[in-house]
Amino acid sequence: MTVSLIAGCLWVLAASLIAFLPIRQQIIPGTILGLSAFALLGWIGYQNGWIWTAVGIFAFVSLFRNGFKAIPAMMRGEKLEIPDHI
């Protein structure tokens, strides 16, 4: 297993751990993980080919699906409801 795939596995574990945090505390680490995913996917593609990049993209979209739903709402100027108790 290449170093980039190991880093990808660690990225998935980190994203899963961040998901356990309350929603308000997920924003900053989630943003950092989301932005770092692009570099990581490029590295995976460079070392392992497009198939593993596609697997990485699938994992990225799966883990950040709620964030992707919120982006169009923010672009429309809607205020997002972030619950206090979760």
MOPAC internal coordinates of N, CA, C and O (Angstrom, degrees):
PM7 1SCF
backbone

  N    0.0000 0     0.00 0     0.00 0    0    0    0
  C    1.4522 1     0.00 0     0.00 0    1    0    0
  C    1.5296 1   107.38 1     0.00 0    2    1    0
  O    1.2310 1   120.91 1   -46.03 1    3    2    1
  N    1.3144 1   115.87 1   133.97 1    3    2    1
  C    1.4569 1   120.22 1  -177.63 1    5    3    2
  C    1.5267 1   110.86 1   -78.22 1    6    5    3
  O    1.2310 1   121.58 1   -15.96 1    7    6    5
  N    1.3273 1   114.58 1   164.04 1    7    6    5
  C    1.4613 1   120.92 1  -179.31 1    9    7    6
  C    1.5307 1   110.34 1   -62.37 1   10    9    7
  O    1.2310 1   120.11 1   143.44 1   11   10    9
  N    1.3272 1   117.40 1   -36.56 1   11   10    9
  C    1.4658 1   119.50 1  -179.37 1   13   11   10
  C    1.5245 1   111.72 1   -66.39 1   14   13   11
  O    1.2310 1   119.79 1   143.67 1   15   14   13
  N    1.3244 1   118.01 1   -36.33 1   15   14   13
  C    1.4684 1   119.80 1   177.36 1   17   15   14
  C    1.5273 1   111.53 1   -70.63 1   18   17   15
  O    1.2310 1   120.45 1   144.50 1   19   18   17
  N    1.3284 1   116.75 1   -35.50 1   19   18   17
  C    1.4664 1   119.70 1   175.50 1   21   19   18
  C    1.5288 1   109.39 1   -64.48 1   22   21   19
  O    1.2310 1   120.43 1   137.04 1   23   22   21
  N    1.3356 1   116.79 1   -42.96 1   23   22   21
  C    1.4616 1   120.55 1   176.89 1   25   23   22
  C    1.5265 1   110.51 1   -62.11 1   26   25   23
  O    1.2310 1   120.08 1   141.94 1   27   26   25
  N    1.3245 1   117.46 1   -38.06 1   27   26   25
  C    1.4636 1   120.85 1   176.78 1   29   27   26
  C    1.5225 1   111.84 1   -63.44 1   30   29   27
  O    1.2310 1   120.35 1   139.39 1   31   30   29
  N    1.3226 1   116.93 1   -40.61 1   31   30   29
  C    1.4664 1   120.26 1   177.10 1   33   31   30
  C    1.5274 1   111.09 1   -64.55 1   34   33   31
  O    1.2310 1   120.47 1   139.25 1   35   34   33
  N    1.3241 1   116.70 1   -40.75 1   35   34   33
  C    1.4634 1   120.12 1   177.16 1   37   35   34
  C    1.5213 1   111.22 1   -65.70 1   38   37   35
  O    1.2310 1   120.47 1   144.88 1   39   38   37
  N    1.3434 1   116.71 1   -35.12 1   39   38   37
  C    1.4696 1   120.92 1   177.03 1   41   39   38
  C    1.5301 1   109.94 1   -62.60 1   42   41   39
  O    1.2310 1   120.22 1   136.91 1   43   42   41
  N    1.3240 1   117.18 1   -43.09 1   43   42   41
  C    1.4674 1   121.28 1   179.44 1   45   43   42
  C    1.5253 1   110.02 1   -64.21 1   46   45   43
  O    1.2310 1   119.99 1   137.55 1   47   46   45
  N    1.3172 1   117.63 1   -42.45 1   47   46   45
  C    1.4608 1   120.09 1   178.20 1   49   47   46
  C    1.5347 1   111.13 1   -63.24 1   50   49   47
  O    1.2310 1   120.57 1   138.09 1   51   50   49
  N    1.3290 1   116.52 1   -41.91 1   51   50   49
  C    1.4629 1   119.87 1   178.17 1   53   51   50
  C    1.5247 1   111.03 1   -63.02 1   54   53   51
  O    1.2310 1   120.30 1   137.21 1   55   54   53
  N    1.3287 1   117.02 1   -42.79 1   55   54   53
  C    1.4682 1   120.23 1   178.67 1   57   55   54
  C    1.5235 1   110.80 1   -63.85 1   58   57   55
  O    1.2310 1   120.16 1   142.56 1   59   58   57
  N    1.3128 1   117.30 1   -37.44 1   59   58   57
  C    1.4651 1   120.52 1   178.44 1   61   59   58
  C    1.5302 1   111.25 1   -67.54 1   62   61   59
  O    1.2310 1   120.27 1   141.64 1   63   62   61
  N    1.3194 1   117.09 1   -38.36 1   63   62   61
  C    1.4679 1   119.94 1   177.58 1   65   63   62
  C    1.5221 1   111.42 1   -68.06 1   66   65   63
  O    1.2310 1   120.33 1   141.17 1   67   66   65
  N    1.3202 1   116.98 1   -38.83 1   67   66   65
  C    1.4658 1   120.27 1   178.68 1   69   67   66
  C    1.5261 1   110.59 1   -65.06 1   70   69   67
  O    1.2310 1   120.28 1   150.52 1   71   70   69
  N    1.3280 1   117.06 1   -29.48 1   71   70   69
  C    1.4624 1   120.35 1   179.42 1   73   71   70
  C    1.5250 1   111.60 1   -64.24 1   74   73   71
  O    1.2310 1   119.65 1   157.52 1   75   74   73
  N    1.3266 1   118.27 1   -22.48 1   75   74   73
  C    1.4596 1   121.28 1   178.51 1   77   75   74
  C    1.5251 1   112.69 1   -77.84 1   78   77   75
  O    1.2310 1   120.04 1   164.58 1   79   78   77
  N    1.3313 1   117.52 1   -15.42 1   79   78   77
  C    1.4622 1   120.74 1   179.52 1   81   79   78
  C    1.5207 1   110.28 1   -71.80 1   82   81   79
  O    1.2310 1   120.01 1   -23.38 1   83   82   81
  N    1.3340 1   117.58 1   156.62 1   83   82   81
  C    1.4671 1   119.46 1   171.76 1   85   83   82
  C    1.5342 1   109.63 1   -59.50 1   86   85   83
  O    1.2310 1   120.38 1   -27.42 1   87   86   85
  N    1.3150 1   116.88 1   152.58 1   87   86   85
  C    1.4590 1   121.84 1  -172.91 1   89   87   86
  C    1.5189 1   112.07 1   -55.63 1   90   89   87
  O    1.2310 1   119.98 1   136.62 1   91   90   89
  N    1.3051 1   117.64 1   -43.38 1   91   90   89
  C    1.4768 1   120.32 1  -178.80 1   93   91   90
  C    1.5218 1   112.26 1   -62.57 1   94   93   91
  O    1.2310 1   120.03 1   150.87 1   95   94   93
  N    1.3171 1   117.54 1   -29.13 1   95   94   93
  C    1.4590 1   120.89 1  -179.56 1   97   95   94
  C    1.5260 1   112.79 1   -88.83 1   98   97   95
  O    1.2310 1   119.68 1   175.05 1   99   98   97
  N    1.3125 1   118.22 1    -4.95 1   99   98   97
  C    1.4680 1   121.93 1   179.10 1  101   99   98
  C    1.5180 1   112.86 1   -84.29 1  102  101   99
  O    1.2310 1   119.50 1   162.11 1  103  102  101
  N    1.3221 1   118.56 1   -17.89 1  103  102  101
  C    1.4549 1   121.61 1  -168.35 1  105  103  102
  C    1.5259 1   112.12 1   -62.44 1  106  105  103
  O    1.2310 1   119.48 1   125.73 1  107  106  105
  N    1.3115 1   118.60 1   -54.27 1  107  106  105
  C    1.4733 1   120.71 1  -175.89 1  109  107  106
  C    1.5279 1   111.96 1   -68.24 1  110  109  107
  O    1.2310 1   118.87 1   127.81 1  111  110  109
  N    1.3380 1   119.76 1   -52.19 1  111  110  109
  C    1.4733 1   117.31 1   179.51 1  113  111  110
  C    1.5286 1   112.42 1   -65.59 1  114  113  111
  O    1.2310 1   120.18 1   147.23 1  115  114  113
  N    1.3208 1   117.26 1   -32.77 1  115  114  113
  C    1.4645 1   120.06 1   177.07 1  117  115  114
  C    1.5158 1   112.35 1   -65.66 1  118  117  115
  O    1.2310 1   120.46 1   141.77 1  119  118  117
  N    1.3289 1   116.73 1   -38.23 1  119  118  117
  C    1.4606 1   120.90 1   176.99 1  121  119  118
  C    1.5177 1   110.77 1   -65.49 1  122  121  119
  O    1.2310 1   120.63 1   137.32 1  123  122  121
  N    1.3142 1   116.40 1   -42.68 1  123  122  121
  C    1.4624 1   120.28 1   178.61 1  125  123  122
  C    1.5255 1   110.29 1   -62.43 1  126  125  123
  O    1.2310 1   120.56 1   134.84 1  127  126  125
  N    1.3210 1   116.54 1   -45.16 1  127  126  125
  C    1.4647 1   119.80 1   178.24 1  129  127  126
  C    1.5275 1   111.68 1   -63.93 1  130  129  127
  O    1.2310 1   120.81 1   138.06 1  131  130  129
  N    1.3188 1   116.05 1   -41.94 1  131  130  129
  C    1.4628 1   119.69 1  -179.54 1  133  131  130
  C    1.5120 1   112.40 1   -62.51 1  134  133  131
  O    1.2310 1   120.29 1   137.72 1  135  134  133
  N    1.3194 1   117.06 1   -42.28 1  135  134  133
  C    1.4636 1   120.06 1   179.13 1  137  135  134
  C    1.5220 1   112.30 1   -72.15 1  138  137  135
  O    1.2310 1   120.31 1   144.13 1  139  138  137
  N    1.3131 1   117.01 1   -35.87 1  139  138  137
  C    1.4655 1   119.59 1   179.21 1  141  139  138
  C    1.5322 1   111.91 1   -70.71 1  142  141  139
  O    1.2310 1   120.33 1   160.37 1  143  142  141
  N    1.3193 1   116.98 1   -19.63 1  143  142  141
  C    1.4619 1   120.25 1  -178.68 1  145  143  142
  C    1.5230 1   111.95 1   -62.39 1  146  145  143
  O    1.2310 1   120.16 1   146.10 1  147  146  145
  N    1.3276 1   117.30 1   -33.90 1  147  146  145
  C    1.4621 1   119.54 1  -178.65 1  149  147  146
  C    1.5279 1   111.22 1   -64.63 1  150  149  147
  O    1.2310 1   120.24 1   135.90 1  151  150  149
  N    1.3304 1   117.15 1   -44.10 1  151  150  149
  C    1.4634 1   120.51 1   177.34 1  153  151  150
  C    1.5258 1   110.87 1   -66.06 1  154  153  151
  O    1.2310 1   121.13 1   139.03 1  155  154  153
  N    1.3254 1   115.44 1   -40.97 1  155  154  153
  C    1.4627 1   119.66 1  -179.90 1  157  155  154
  C    1.5239 1   111.18 1   -64.48 1  158  157  155
  O    1.2310 1   119.97 1   137.65 1  159  158  157
  N    1.3258 1   117.66 1   -42.35 1  159  158  157
  C    1.4593 1   120.42 1   178.36 1  161  159  158
  C    1.5251 1   111.50 1   -65.29 1  162  161  159
  O    1.2310 1   120.17 1   143.09 1  163  162  161
  N    1.3238 1   117.28 1   -36.91 1  163  162  161
  C    1.4548 1   120.04 1   175.50 1  165  163  162
  C    1.5188 1   111.49 1   -63.97 1  166  165  163
  O    1.2310 1   120.46 1   138.53 1  167  166  165
  N    1.3148 1   116.72 1   -41.47 1  167  166  165
  C    1.4656 1   121.82 1   178.37 1  169  167  166
  C    1.5273 1   110.51 1   -64.89 1  170  169  167
  O    1.2310 1   120.35 1   136.25 1  171  170  169
  N    1.3334 1   116.93 1   -43.75 1  171  170  169
  C    1.4641 1   120.65 1   177.58 1  173  171  170
  C    1.5237 1   110.41 1   -61.19 1  174  173  171
  O    1.2310 1   120.44 1   136.44 1  175  174  173
  N    1.3313 1   116.77 1   -43.56 1  175  174  173
  C    1.4613 1   120.14 1   179.08 1  177  175  174
  C    1.5106 1   112.48 1   -63.61 1  178  177  175
  O    1.2310 1   120.40 1   140.72 1  179  178  177
  N    1.3225 1   116.84 1   -39.28 1  179  178  177
  C    1.4579 1   121.34 1  -179.68 1  181  179  178
  C    1.5243 1   111.32 1   -65.37 1  182  181  179
  O    1.2310 1   120.33 1   137.68 1  183  182  181
  N    1.3339 1   116.97 1   -42.32 1  183  182  181
  C    1.4629 1   120.50 1  -176.20 1  185  183  182
  C    1.5251 1   114.01 1   -84.89 1  186  185  183
  O    1.2310 1   119.88 1   150.93 1  187  186  185
  N    1.3404 1   117.84 1   -29.07 1  187  186  185
  C    1.4655 1   119.47 1  -168.53 1  189  187  186
  C    1.5181 1   115.25 1  -124.57 1  190  189  187
  O    1.2310 1   119.31 1   167.91 1  191  190  189
  N    1.3097 1   118.92 1   -12.09 1  191  190  189
  C    1.4584 1   120.52 1   178.86 1  193  191  190
  C    1.5189 1   113.39 1   101.28 1  194  193  191
  O    1.2310 1   121.95 1    -5.94 1  195  194  193
  N    1.3137 1   113.87 1   174.06 1  195  194  193
  C    1.4652 1   120.89 1  -171.85 1  197  195  194
  C    1.5226 1   113.10 1   -70.16 1  198  197  195
  O    1.2310 1   118.99 1   151.07 1  199  198  197
  N    1.3207 1   119.53 1   -28.93 1  199  198  197
  C    1.4720 1   120.63 1  -178.50 1  201  199  198
  C    1.5269 1   110.20 1   -63.35 1  202  201  199
  O    1.2310 1   120.46 1   134.44 1  203  202  201
  N    1.3333 1   116.72 1   -45.56 1  203  202  201
  C    1.4595 1   119.43 1   179.13 1  205  203  202
  C    1.5189 1   111.51 1   -70.69 1  206  205  203
  O    1.2310 1   120.59 1   150.84 1  207  206  205
  N    1.3191 1   116.48 1   -29.16 1  207  206  205
  C    1.4656 1   119.32 1   174.09 1  209  207  206
  C    1.5238 1   109.95 1   -65.33 1  210  209  207
  O    1.2310 1   120.45 1   138.39 1  211  210  209
  N    1.3291 1   116.75 1   -41.61 1  211  210  209
  C    1.4680 1   120.73 1   178.09 1  213  211  210
  C    1.5267 1   110.87 1   -62.85 1  214  213  211
  O    1.2310 1   120.06 1   140.02 1  215  214  213
  N    1.3276 1   117.49 1   -39.98 1  215  214  213
  C    1.4663 1   120.94 1   176.71 1  217  215  214
  C    1.5327 1   109.84 1   -63.06 1  218  217  215
  O    1.2310 1   120.53 1   138.12 1  219  218  217
  N    1.3324 1   116.59 1   -41.88 1  219  218  217
  C    1.4580 1   120.72 1   178.10 1  221  219  218
  C    1.5171 1   112.45 1   -64.57 1  222  221  219
  O    1.2310 1   120.10 1   139.19 1  223  222  221
  N    1.3233 1   117.41 1   -40.81 1  223  222  221
  C    1.4633 1   121.20 1   178.05 1  225  223  222
  C    1.5295 1   109.94 1   -63.35 1  226  225  223
  O    1.2310 1   120.51 1   138.32 1  227  226  225
  N    1.3276 1   116.63 1   -41.68 1  227  226  225
  C    1.4587 1   120.43 1   177.49 1  229  227  226
  C    1.5315 1   110.80 1   -59.89 1  230  229  227
  O    1.2310 1   120.18 1   135.68 1  231  230  229
  N    1.3308 1   117.25 1   -44.32 1  231  230  229
  C    1.4708 1   120.66 1   178.80 1  233  231  230
  C    1.5220 1   110.90 1   -64.62 1  234  233  231
  O    1.2310 1   120.51 1   138.00 1  235  234  233
  N    1.3255 1   116.63 1   -42.00 1  235  234  233
  C    1.4657 1   121.36 1   179.79 1  237  235  234
  C    1.5232 1   110.80 1   -61.02 1  238  237  235
  O    1.2310 1   120.27 1   131.23 1  239  238  237
  N    1.3124 1   117.10 1   -48.77 1  239  238  237
  C    1.4685 1   121.05 1  -179.11 1  241  239  238
  C    1.5311 1   110.52 1   -65.71 1  242  241  239
  O    1.2310 1   120.33 1   142.71 1  243  242  241
  N    1.3101 1   116.98 1   -37.29 1  243  242  241
  C    1.4546 1   120.78 1   179.75 1  245  243  242
  C    1.5298 1   111.00 1   -64.85 1  246  245  243
  O    1.2310 1   120.13 1   137.16 1  247  246  245
  N    1.3229 1   117.36 1   -42.84 1  247  246  245
  C    1.4560 1   120.54 1  -177.65 1  249  247  246
  C    1.5258 1   113.04 1   -75.51 1  250  249  247
  O    1.2310 1   120.01 1   152.86 1  251  250  249
  N    1.3356 1   117.58 1   -27.14 1  251  250  249
  C    1.4579 1   120.98 1  -175.71 1  253  251  250
  C    1.5283 1   112.52 1  -111.41 1  254  253  251
  O    1.2310 1   119.89 1  -156.51 1  255  254  253
  N    1.3206 1   117.82 1    23.49 1  255  254  253
  C    1.4659 1   120.44 1  -174.89 1  257  255  254
  C    1.5291 1   112.31 1   -62.44 1  258  257  255
  O    1.2310 1   119.24 1   142.13 1  259  258  257
  N    1.3241 1   119.06 1   -37.87 1  259  258  257
  C    1.4649 1   120.20 1   178.90 1  261  259  258
  C    1.5195 1   111.49 1   -69.47 1  262  261  259
  O    1.2310 1   120.57 1   144.60 1  263  262  261
  N    1.3140 1   116.52 1   -35.40 1  263  262  261
  C    1.4519 1   119.70 1   175.86 1  265  263  262
  C    1.5200 1   111.81 1   -64.93 1  266  265  263
  O    1.2310 1   120.59 1   142.23 1  267  266  265
  N    1.3203 1   116.48 1   -37.77 1  267  266  265
  C    1.4650 1   120.11 1   177.99 1  269  267  266
  C    1.5266 1   111.72 1   -68.67 1  270  269  267
  O    1.2310 1   120.17 1   152.04 1  271  270  269
  N    1.3176 1   117.28 1   -27.96 1  271  270  269
  C    1.4634 1   119.96 1   175.43 1  273  271  270
  C    1.5235 1   111.02 1   -72.44 1  274  273  271
  O    1.2310 1   120.26 1   149.42 1  275  274  273
  N    1.3299 1   117.10 1   -30.58 1  275  274  273
  C    1.4621 1   121.23 1  -177.00 1  277  275  274
  C    1.5271 1   112.63 1   -78.68 1  278  277  275
  O    1.2310 1   119.66 1   153.87 1  279  278  277
  N    1.3244 1   118.25 1   -26.13 1  279  278  277
  C    1.4659 1   120.88 1  -176.29 1  281  279  278
  C    1.5282 1   112.35 1   -60.06 1  282  281  279
  O    1.2310 1   118.64 1   131.56 1  283  282  281
  N    1.3530 1   120.19 1   -48.44 1  283  282  281
  C    1.4687 1   118.64 1   178.10 1  285  283  282
  C    1.5290 1   112.99 1   -61.73 1  286  285  283
  O    1.2310 1   120.42 1   144.75 1  287  286  285
  N    1.3285 1   116.80 1   -35.25 1  287  286  285
  C    1.4687 1   120.12 1   178.47 1  289  287  286
  C    1.5296 1   110.29 1   -65.00 1  290  289  287
  O    1.2310 1   120.18 1   139.14 1  291  290  289
  N    1.3218 1   117.26 1   -40.86 1  291  290  289
  C    1.4645 1   119.93 1   178.50 1  293  291  290
  C    1.5266 1   110.68 1   -67.59 1  294  293  291
  O    1.2310 1   120.24 1   143.42 1  295  294  293
  N    1.3210 1   117.15 1   -36.58 1  295  294  293
  C    1.4671 1   120.48 1   179.36 1  297  295  294
  C    1.5298 1   111.04 1   -66.58 1  298  297  295
  O    1.2310 1   120.33 1   150.24 1  299  298  297
  N    1.3404 1   116.97 1   -29.76 1  299  298  297
  C    1.4657 1   120.87 1   176.76 1  301  299  298
  C    1.5210 1   111.50 1   -79.96 1  302  301  299
  O    1.2310 1   120.10 1   174.32 1  303  302  301
  N    1.3362 1   117.42 1    -5.68 1  303  302  301
  C    1.4557 1   121.36 1   178.81 1  305  303  302
  C    1.5141 1   113.95 1    88.35 1  306  305  303
  O    1.2310 1   120.09 1  -169.39 1  307  306  305
  N    1.3197 1   117.44 1    10.61 1  307  306  305
  C    1.4566 1   120.46 1   179.54 1  309  307  306
  C    1.5284 1   109.72 1   -76.35 1  310  309  307
  O    1.2310 1   121.16 1   -35.23 1  311  310  309
  N    1.3188 1   115.38 1   144.77 1  311  310  309
  C    1.4535 1   120.06 1   176.92 1  313  311  310
  C    1.5265 1   108.44 1   -86.42 1  314  313  311
  O    1.2310 1   120.80 1   -48.00 1  315  314  313
  N    1.3142 1   116.07 1   132.00 1  315  314  313
  C    1.4536 1   120.81 1  -179.11 1  317  315  314
  C    1.5224 1   110.32 1   -84.65 1  318  317  315
  O    1.2310 1   121.24 1   -41.27 1  319  318  317
  N    1.3131 1   115.24 1   138.73 1  319  318  317
  C    1.4584 1   121.49 1   176.02 1  321  319  318
  C    1.5182 1   109.04 1   -86.53 1  322  321  319
  O    1.2310 1   120.54 1   -64.16 1  323  322  321
  N    1.3206 1   116.57 1   115.84 1  323  322  321
  C    1.4522 1   121.10 1   176.47 1  325  323  322
  C    1.5175 1   107.21 1  -113.38 1  326  325  323
  O    1.2310 1   119.83 1   -69.03 1  327  326  325
  N    1.3313 1   117.94 1   110.97 1  327  326  325
  C    1.4623 1   120.07 1  -177.00 1  329  327  326
  C    1.5304 1   111.46 1   -66.64 1  330  329  327
  O    1.2310 1   120.84 1   -33.67 1  331  330  329
  N    1.3296 1   116.00 1   146.33 1  331  330  329
  C    1.4484 1   121.07 1  -179.78 1  333  331  330
  C    1.5304 1   112.24 1   -82.42 1  334  333  331
  O    1.2310 1   119.93 1   150.45 1  335  334  333
  N    1.2914 1   117.74 1   -29.55 1  335  334  333
  C    1.4552 1   121.34 1  -170.70 1  337  335  334
  C    1.5186 1   114.47 1   -89.21 1  338  337  335
  O    1.2310 1   119.07 1   173.38 1  339  338  337
  N    1.2946 1   119.37 1    -6.62 1  339  338  337
  C    1.4780 1   120.44 1  -177.46 1  341  339  338
  C    1.4933 1   110.04 1   -97.82 1  342  341  339
  O    1.2310 1   120.10 1   180.00 1  343  342  341

